[in-house]
Each structure stands twice: as structure tokens, then as C-alpha cells.
Amino acid sequence: AVVLGADDGVQLLAGADGAPLGPPVALSDDGTAADEVLVTGVGTSALVWTDGTLTVADQGTGAVSWRTPATGLPAGAVDRALLAAGTSVLVPEGEDVVLRDLATGDELQRVATPGLRAGGLVTVAGPVVVHQLPDRVLAYR
């Protein structure tokens, strides 16, 4: 899918012909386009962060799988020994980073990260949570 930010929100478009895949997947609180939009893909899911909400949608159909309040965007899937690779994502939520099931959005684990700023990308490197902002990279251990 192709992700397009426009005046009426964030829209997923079919890669082959540019046809809209359903209604916009993310709007600002007042129903207009958001000021800041971050987007990434994990497997067949599109992850869209805007106006304090993470929306996960199927890239093939545009159907929204789940939404949750978030302060940034996962940088990709988390590989863990006890979980199948690519089935979970780290979601920054205020001063916590929450490991969520990619398909359902269910919370699997929560880690305190005091001082976590809004925006940017979040990932893990071993035991360290890495937060990439436009002007710096922060590590939480």
C-alpha cells in the first residue's frame, strides 16, 4: 500500500492502481489532517502515528486492526525468544514502552521509561530501548 497524508487524513492507496483502500485510517481530533504523521510498515501492516494515536491497518485492504494512544511510532517488529518473529511491536505510551501483539494490539509487556519524549521512532537493541528523535537518539536501560 501507499500511504498518503492529505487534508482529509491519512489514506492507504493500492500500490497497483492508486485506488483508495477504504476510508482514511487516521484523522486529527477535529476531523482534519494532522500536523505530524509518522508511518512505517511491519509485515502486512501499516503503522500510522498521528495526533497521539497509533493506528494499525492492513496494507492490502486498508482495514483498521486496532488503535491505541501513543507518543511515537514503533520502528519495526520485535524479535523475542518466546514470541514468533515479527508478531509484536513496541509502542511508546507516555513514560512507558508497551510491547503489543501486532495482530490484536493486546498488551504483552510494559517497561517504564521515565522522560520518554513524544514523537520519533522506538526500537530495542538487546536490553536497551532506543528512541530516535529528529535531533537526537536516546537510550533507556
JOBEL-V559058 format. One record per pair of residues at least 24 apart in sequence whose C-alpha atoms are under 10 Angstrom apart, sorted by the first residue. I is the first residue (numbers start at 0). J is the second residue. Records with the same first field share a line. If there is no record, write none. Layout:
# JOBEL-V559058
I = J ; J
This chain:
# JOBEL-V559058
0 = 40 ; 43 ; 44 ; 45 ; 57 ; 58 ; 59 ; 60 ; 61
1 = 45 ; 58 ; 59
2 = 38 ; 39 ; 45 ; 46 ; 47 ; 58
3 = 36 ; 38
4 = 32 ; 33 ; 34 ; 35 ; 36 ; 37 ; 38
5 = 31 ; 32 ; 33
6 = 30 ; 31 ; 32 ; 33
7 = 31 ; 32 ; 33
8 = 32 ; 33 ; 36 ; 49
9 = 33 ; 36 ; 38 ; 47 ; 48 ; 49
10 = 61
11 = 45 ; 56 ; 57 ; 58 ; 59 ; 60 ; 61 ; 62
12 = 58 ; 59 ; 60 ; 61
13 = 58 ; 59 ; 60 ; 61
14 = 58 ; 59
19 = 60 ; 61
20 = 57 ; 58 ; 59 ; 60 ; 61 ; 62
21 = 60 ; 61 ; 62 ; 63
22 = 61 ; 62 ; 63
23 = 61 ; 62 ; 63
24 = 54 ; 55 ; 56 ; 61 ; 62 ; 63 ; 66
25 = 49 ; 50 ; 52 ; 53 ; 54 ; 55 ; 56 ; 63 ; 66
26 = 50 ; 52
27 = 51 ; 52
28 = 52
35 = 118
36 = 71 ; 72 ; 118
37 = 71 ; 72 ; 73 ; 118 ; 119 ; 120
38 = 72 ; 73 ; 74 ; 120
39 = 72 ; 73 ; 74 ; 75 ; 120
40 = 73 ; 74 ; 75 ; 76
41 = 73 ; 74 ; 75 ; 76 ; 77 ; 85 ; 86 ; 87 ; 88 ; 101
42 = 75 ; 76 ; 85 ; 86 ; 101
44 = 101 ; 102
46 = 72 ; 73 ; 74 ; 75 ; 88 ; 101
47 = 71 ; 72 ; 73
48 = 72 ; 73 ; 118 ; 119
49 = 118
50 = 118
51 = 92 ; 93 ; 117 ; 118
52 = 92
53 = 90 ; 91 ; 92
54 = 104
55 = 101 ; 102 ; 103 ; 104
56 = 102
57 = 102
64 = 101 ; 102 ; 103 ; 104
65 = 101 ; 102 ; 103 ; 104 ; 105
66 = 103 ; 104
67 = 92 ; 104 ; 105
68 = 92 ; 93
69 = 93 ; 95 ; 96 ; 97 ; 117 ; 118
70 = 94 ; 95 ; 96 ; 115 ; 116 ; 117 ; 118 ; 119 ; 120 ; 121
71 = 96 ; 115 ; 116 ; 117 ; 118 ; 119 ; 120 ; 121 ; 130 ; 131 ; 132
72 = 117 ; 118 ; 119 ; 120 ; 121 ; 122 ; 130 ; 131
73 = 98 ; 119 ; 120 ; 121 ; 122 ; 123 ; 130
74 = 119 ; 120 ; 121 ; 122 ; 123 ; 129 ; 130 ; 131
75 = 120 ; 121 ; 122 ; 123
76 = 100 ; 101 ; 122 ; 123
77 = 101 ; 122 ; 123 ; 124
78 = 123
79 = 125
88 = 121 ; 122 ; 123
89 = 120 ; 121 ; 122 ; 123 ; 128
90 = 120 ; 121 ; 122
91 = 115 ; 116 ; 117 ; 118 ; 119 ; 120 ; 121 ; 122 ; 130
92 = 116 ; 117
93 = 117
96 = 121 ; 122 ; 128
110 = 140
111 = 139 ; 140
112 = 138 ; 139 ; 140
113 = 139
114 = 139
115 = 139
